[in-house]
Amino acid sequence: MGVYLPGEGDSQCGIGEGEPFSASVRRAYSSTQVRGCQRLPSSPLCARMASVNLLESPLGPALVLVFGALALLLFPRRTSTWLSRSAAVVIALAALGRLIVLRASVVGPGIGWAWQPPVVAAGEIAWVGDSWAWLVGILLLIEALVALLLEEAEGRRPRSVYVATLLLAAASLLFILSANLLTLTIAWVLMDLALALRVGPVARPGVAVRAWGVNSLGAWLLLAALLAAGPAAARFAPLAGPLPTLSRTIVVLLALLRLGAYPLHLWRDPRAAQELGPAVALFLLAPTAGLWLLGRAAALGQPGWLLTRQWAALGVFALMGSALAAWTEADDARSIGWVLINRASLGLLAVVLYPAGGTAAVTWPLISLALGGAALLIGLASDARWGWHLPALAAIVALFGLPFTSGFPLRSSLARLGLAPPSGNVVLWAGLLLADSLLVAALLRSWQAVRAGSNPRPATVARVLLAALLVVPPLLVAGLRPPLVAHLIGLDPMIFGFAPASQLLQVRWSAVRWGLIIPLAFGILLAWGRTRIFAGLRGWQMAVTAVVSLEWVYRSGRRAAAIIASALRGAVAMVEGEGYLGWLVLAGLVIWVLSLRQ
């Protein structure tokens, strides 16, 4: 067991000075000196390892959440909702503070913690906190705080709801800190359990079963990636270094599954968007963790290894399918779910087209989804209760990507990275414009919905304002100061896509301009004429929604799984259950026939 703190004395433990964190942490985990610390007791690194406890390791914020959730369970049953919510918010804020303090106190690119189980001699469970994990962890805790502040849990065992939210946040932190495939497999299962626990008590029937059933395939895919990568994947840190082609392709698919990108969104039931807590869990927390893994997966090969026409076409198809479903969906809450699926799917196109690849490609989709999606839910909550339209409008502007918002750097990057004419693929560019037009129509539809306002209670207003203060300022700063985001994740501020907002307006402005004007114009027309278009085509609207939502794929998969399970149960029953007498009779008959031949 040990802690890795890059800094003074690292070269004595086999970590070269000036190495990238990914290379140094791989070498650290493969070094017996770092893991045991007996051979170099005088090393400053070994001294720090002996003195650092778990709360000062990457596991510290997750442990704060777990211990806080256990303490919340000890509260009396008749504890008021206000007190339970306040305690849960304080616990989440303490975890956020612990994460920020840990990030500020680390001298160097990151910190790691590793443990070799006695029963797994060839494997090592390890967590690593670097700049990319710090950013994602902060966003995850902000999303958890939004869920705790806004969900109305009265009459539905509120304490258990808040405990489940804290445990989901802890499992998500363990997931995004995983340093190798073995640890990632364990964290994947833990996060699936936490998701099922969070959405099960409050969501509609079948939502938790669906999420658990489809996501459980990810553990088997991770096992396949482990086998393909060889024994090193269970000990070293391949999530920060190269992997075989098959393994890294599987990791990309796993990232898209956790992200819930279209068409791998089937584990997320759009009905869950009707409840704010499950909406945050399924449409924000889990996709944020998926974007972390997608950024890691993009760095597993050479830069640009995903830059193929097939991956680009899949990215545009994901945006078109989810945007069309958001526009044609009859229910307003489900439409919001499809909008968030669309913004999550944008990560695939970004990671394919961005030339540098890696975490830089996923940074802006991550911020746009995490903060923009949370702002949208906050705005819709205030709109539904009191008719306040302005917060939702601000979130819509950021999600679409108008200039000086967090979505604009990615929009300007996509305009420069090979889709826009004359040098780009015109078909894919036209598909992207159509997808953006449908997205604008769906966003405006959510803003146009007529809602009955009411007089807000002061406590409720305070909770909404606190949630807005957690989300809106960083969302504005990210859009106005992209270089600050680059500094936060350890990137060069001059790297493409992180230039100041004024410079981003000058990059291929003609392509960016048409990429803004065309979707806005057509989107406004589609939003204005939606009711008229579908007035006499109700059947067609339902048919299109049923096709593009891919619900028929999920139902077919369930039926196929039920048939296979029934066949396996029958086979087991015949071999070991009720059919054992039949096998005895058959065996006796075979023996009798053979004896007759003799």
N, C-alpha and C positions, 0 to 999 in steps of 0.2 A: 504494500500500500504506500502511496506517496503523492506528493504535490509537486507540480512543475511550475516554477515561477521564473520566467526568463529574466535574466539580469546578471549581476556580477557573479563571476564564478561559474558561468554556464560551460565554458570551455573545459573545465576540469571534469565535468561529467559527460563529456563527449558531445556537447552542443556547440557547434562552431559559431563564433561571433559574426554578426552580420547576416546570418542565414535568414531566409524567410521563415515565418512562424510555422508554416505547414511542414517544411523540411526539418526544422529543429524539433518539433514535437514528435515527428515520426522517429527520429533518432533517439529522442529522450525515452520514448516508450519501449524502444528495443534495447535499452541499456540497463544492465543489471545494477549498475551503480545508482542510477536514478531511482530504480524501483526499490532497492534494498537499503542503500545508504550506509552499509557497513564498511564498504571498501574505502570510502573517502570521507571519514568522519570530520576531517578538518575543512572540507569544502563548504564555502558559504551557502551554496545551493542546498547541500544536505542539512546544514543547520536550519535553514528556513523550512525545509520539509518537515523536520522534527517538531518545529514550533507551531506550524499552521494547523488549526483545527478545521473541522468540516464546514463550519459557518464562514470561514475565510477562504474556502475553496469554491469552485464553480457551483457546487451543490448547495451553497448557503441560502440563496433566495428560495429555492425549492423546498428546503427544509423548514424555512420560516413559514411557508404556506402550509406544509403538512402538519407541523406542530400547532399552528394556529387553527387549522380545521379540526384537529383532535380536541383542542381546548374549547372550541365552539360547540362541539358535541356534548361537552360536560355542562353546558348551560341548562338550567331547569326547563322543563317542557313549556311552562307558561311564560317564558321570556317573551317580551314584546317583539314585534317585527322590527320596530325602530332600533332596539338595542342589538338584536342579532345582525341587522344590516350594518349598523355602525361598527360593531366589532369586526365583521368581515371586511369592511372597507379599511379599517385601521390595519388589519393583518396584511391586506394586499398592498397598502401604502408602505408598510414596513418592509415587505419583500422588495418593492420597487426601490426604496431607499437603500437597502442592503446591496442590490445590484448596482446602483449608481456609485455607491461608496466603494464597492469592490472594483469597479472599472476605474475609478479615479485613483485608487491606491496601488494598482498594478503598474510597476515600472517595466515597460516592454509591451509587446504586442498581445500578450494574453497569459492565461493561467490554466493549469490542468490538474486533474486528479485521476489516479489510476489504482485499480485493485485487481489482483490476480486471484480468482477463486481457487481454493485448494482442490476442488473436484474437476477443474478445467485447466489442466497443465498447459495446454497450447493456446489458451485464450486469455484475454485481458479485458476487463470492463473499465472504460475510461471516458471521462468527460473533459471537454476543452472549452474554455471561454476565450474567444478572441473578439476582434472588433465587429465582425459580422454577427456573431452570437449575441454580443451586447446589444446591438441595435434591435435585433429581432426580439430579444428577451424584454426589452423596455416596451416595445409595441405590444407584445402579448399581455404584459401586466396592465397596460393602459386599457386594452380591450376588456380584460377581466374586471377592471374597476368600472368601466361603463356598464357592463352587465349587472354588477352588484348595485350600482346606483339607480338604474332605471327600471329594473324588473319589478313589477308589482306581484309579489308572491303571497299576498294575504290569502289565507284559507287553503293554502297548498303546502303545508309544512315548510314555511319559509326558511327555517334554520337548515333543513336538509338541502334545500336549493342552494343556499350560500356555501355550505360545506362542499357540495359537489362542484361549485364554481371554483373554489380555492384549490380543490384536488385536481381539477382539469388544468388550471393554470400551472400547478406544480408539475404535472405530467408533461405539459407542453414545454416547460423549461428543460426538463430532463431530455426531451426529444431533441431540442435544438442545440444542446450541449454535447450530444453524442460524438465521440471521437473515432469510432470504427463501426464496422457493420454488425459486430456482435452486440455492442452496446445499443446500436440503433434498433436492432431486432427486439431487444428487451423493452426499450422505450416506446417502440411502436405498439406493442401489446398493452403496455400500461396506459398509453394515451387512448387506445380503443376502449379499454375498460372505463376510463374516466369520462369519455364522451358518452358512452352508454348510460353511465350513472347520472350524468348531467341532464341529458335530454329525456331519459326514461320517465321520471316522475311527473313531468309537466307537459311534455309534447304529446301530440296525438298518437294513438296506438300504432305500432309498427315502425315509427320513426327510429327508435333506438335499435330495434331488431334489424332494420335495414342497414343502418350505419355499421353495426357490429358485423353483420353477415358479409357485406361486400368488402369492408376494410380488412377482415380477417385474411383475405387473399394476400394482403401485403406481407404478412409474416412468412407465408410460403414463398413468395417471390424473394424476400430477403434471404431466406435459406438457400434458394437457388443461386443468388448473387454470391453468398458466402462460399458455396461449393465451387462456383466457377472461378472465384478469385484465389482460392487456395487457402492454406493454413495462415498465411500472413494477414489475411483480412480479419482474423479473430484476435490478433495481437497488436498489430501496428495501427496506424491512423490513415487508412486509405481514403477516408473522406476528405483528406487534405492532400492527396497525391494521386498518381495515376493508377488506374485499374484496367483489367482486361476489357476488351470491347463489349463482350456479353454482359459482364458485371455492371459496367457503367451505363449501358442501355437499360438494364433492369432498374438501376437506381433512378434514372430519369423517369421511367414509367411509374415507379413508386412515388416519386415527387409529384407527378401529375395526378396520381390517385389521391394522395393526401391533400393536394391542392384542390382537388375536386374540379379540375379543368374539364370542360366539355371535350369529348364525350365520356370522360371518366368521372362524371359527376353523379353517377347513379346511386351512390351511397347517401347522397344528400336529398332528402325529400323536401321539395319546395314548400310543402304545407308547414314545415317547421318555422318558416319566416313569419308566420302569424303570431308567434310568441317571441318576445324580445330576447329572453335568455337563451333558448335553443337557437335563435337566429345568430346571436353572437358566437355561440359555441360551434355551430356547423358552418357558418358562412364567413366568420372572421378568424376565430382562434385556430381552427384546424387548417384553413388555407394559408394563414400566416406561417405556420410551421412548415407547410408544404413548400412555400416560396423559399424558406431557409434551405430546405433540402434540394430544391431546384438550383439554387445558387451554388451549393456544394457540388451537385452533380455536373453542372456545366464546367467546373474546374477540374474534373477528373481526367480529361483528355487534353489534347493540344487545343489552343485557342481556335475557335471556329469549327470544331469537329461536328457540331450540330447544324452547321450552315449548309443545308441541302434543300433542294426544291420540295422534297417530300415533307420535311419538318415544317418548312414555311407554309406549305399548303394546309397542313394540319392545323397550324396556328390560326390562319385566316378562317378556315372552316369552323374552328372552335368559337371564334368571335361571331361569325355569322349565325351559327345555329343557336347560341345562347341569346343573342340579341333578338332574333326572330321570335324565340320562345317568350322573351320578356315583353315584346310588343303585342303578340297575339294572346297571351294569357289573360283570361277573363277576370281573375281575382287579383286585386291590387297588391295584397301582401305577397302572393306567390311571384308576382312580377318583380317585386323588389329582390326576392331571392334569386331570380334569373339575372337581374342586373349585377348582383354581387358575384355570381358565377361567371358572368362575362368579364368583369374586371379581374377576377382570378385567372381566367384563361389568357389574359393579355401577357402574363408572365412567360408563357411558352413562346409566343412570337418574339418577345424581347430577347430571350436567351438564345434564340436561333439567329437573329439578325445582328445582334451586337457583336462587333468584331473582337473586342477584348475578352468577351465571355466572362464566366465566373460570376462572382457576387455583384460586380458593377452592373451587369446586365439586368439583374433582378431588383436592384435597389429601388428604382422609381415605381415599378409595379407593386412592390411591397409597401412603400409609404402610401401610395394612392389607395390601395385596398384597405390597409389597416386603419389609417387615419381618416381617409375619405369615406370608407364604408361605415366606420363608427360615427362620423359626423352625420352621415345620411340617416342612420338609425336614431340618433339624437334628434335631428331635425324632424323626422317623421313622428317621433314620440311627442314632441312639443306641438307639432301641427295637429295631431289627432286629438290632443287634450284641450288645447287652447286656441288653435287656429293660427299659430305663429308660422308663417311661411318662409321667413327670411333664413333661418338656420338650414332648412332643407335646400333652399336655393343655393346657398354657399357651398354645400356639399356637392350638389349637382355640378356646379361650375368646376370644382376640383376634380371630380371623377371623370368628367369629359376631357379636361386638360386645356382650358383656355390659358392664354399667356399670364405669367406671374402666379400660377398655381402649381401644386406638386405634380399634376399630370402633364404639364407642358413639356418638361425636359424629355420625357419619353416620347411624346408626340413629335417633337422636333427631331429626335434621334431616328425614329421610324421613317420620317420623311427623307432622311439622308442615307439610310442604310439599304438601298437597293430595291425598294418597291415602287417608288414614285418614278414616273416617266421623266425623260426619254430613255434613261439607261436601265430602268427597273422593269419588273414584270407587271405589265399593264393589267393582266387578268387578276392577279392577286391584289394589286392596288385598288382596282374597281371593287373587288370583294370587300376590302378593308373599308372603303368609303361607304358601301352599303351597310356594313355592320355598324359603323359609327352613326349612320343616319338612324337606323333602327334603335340604337342605344339612346340617342338624343330623344327620340319619340317616347321611349319607355321611361326615361328620367323625367321628362316634362309631364307625362301622364301621372306619375306619382306626386308631382308637385301641384298639378291641377285638381287633384281629387278634392271634392268638397267635404269638409269635416266640420263636425259640430264642436265649437269651442265651449269652454266652461271656465268658471272662475278658478284659477289655480290656488292650491294651498301653499302657504309659505314654505313648508318643509319640502314639498315636491319641487317647487321652483328652485330652492337651494340645491337639491340633488341634481337637477338638470343643468343648472349653471356650473356646478362643480365638474360634471361630466364634460361640459363644453370647454371649460378651462383646461382640462386634461388633453383635449383633442385639437381644438381650433388653433391655439398658438403654435404648437409644433407644425401643424399643417400649413399655416401661413409662412412660417420661417423657412420651411423646406422649399416652398415655391419661390420665395423672394431671394433666398440665399443658398443656391445649390452647392457652392464650394464648402459651405459649413457642413453639409451632409457628407461630402467627400472626406473632410477632416475627421468626422465622427467614425467612419468605418475604415480609416487608414488608407485612403486612396489619394492620388495626386489630384488637386483641385482643377488642374488643367486637362484632365482626362476628358475624353469626349462624353458629352451629356451632363457634365457637372460644372460647366462654365457659368458665369453670372447670367442672370435672367435677361439682361439687356443684350448680351452677346448671343444668346440662344435665338433671339428674334432675327438675327442677321444670318443665320445658317440656313441656306436654301429657303429663303423666305417665300419664294413663289410656290414651292411644293407644300410648305407648311400652311401658307395662306389658303390654298385650295383644299387642303386637308381639314381646314377649319370651316370654310365658307360652305362647301358642298354638304357636309353632314348636318350643319346647323340649319341650312335652308330646307333640305329635304326632311330632316327630322321634325322641324316645326310644322311642315305641311302634313306629315304623317300623324303627328300628335293631334293637330287640329281636325283632321279628317278621319280619325280612327273610328269614331262612333258612326259616321256616315258610311264608311267603307264596310263595316261589319253589320250594319243595320239589317240588311236582307241576306247576309251570308253567315248567319250564326252557325249553321252546320259546318261550313267550310272553315270557320275560325276554330271550332273545336277539333276538326280533323287535322288542321295544320299544327295546332298545339300538341295534339297527341303524337304526331309523327316526329316533330323536331324535339320534343321533350325526351324522346327515347324511352318512355315508360314501357312501351311494348318490348323493348330489349330486356328490361329488368324483369317483367312478368314472364317472358319466355325463359330467362335464366332460372327463375324460381321454379317454374314447372319442370325444367330439365333436372335441376338439383333434387326436386322432390321425387322424380322418377328414379334417378340414380340411387337416392337414399332408400327408396322402397325396395329396389332390386337388391341392394346390399343387405337390407334387413331380412329379406326373404332368403338370400343365400346363407346368411348366418344362422337363421332359424332352421334351415334344412340340414346344415352341417352340425350345429351344436344345440339346437333347440328342439322344437316339437318333432322335427323330421328325423331324429336319430334312429327311431325304430325302422323307418323306411330304408335308411342306409344299412341297417343290420340285415333286413330282409334281402336287400339287393346283394349285399356281400355273400349271404348264404346261398342265394340263387347262382351267383357266379361260381362259387366253390362247387355247388352241385353240378353245374354244367361241365366244369373242368373235370370233375370226377367221372362223369359219364363218358367223356372222351377217352379217359384212360382205360 
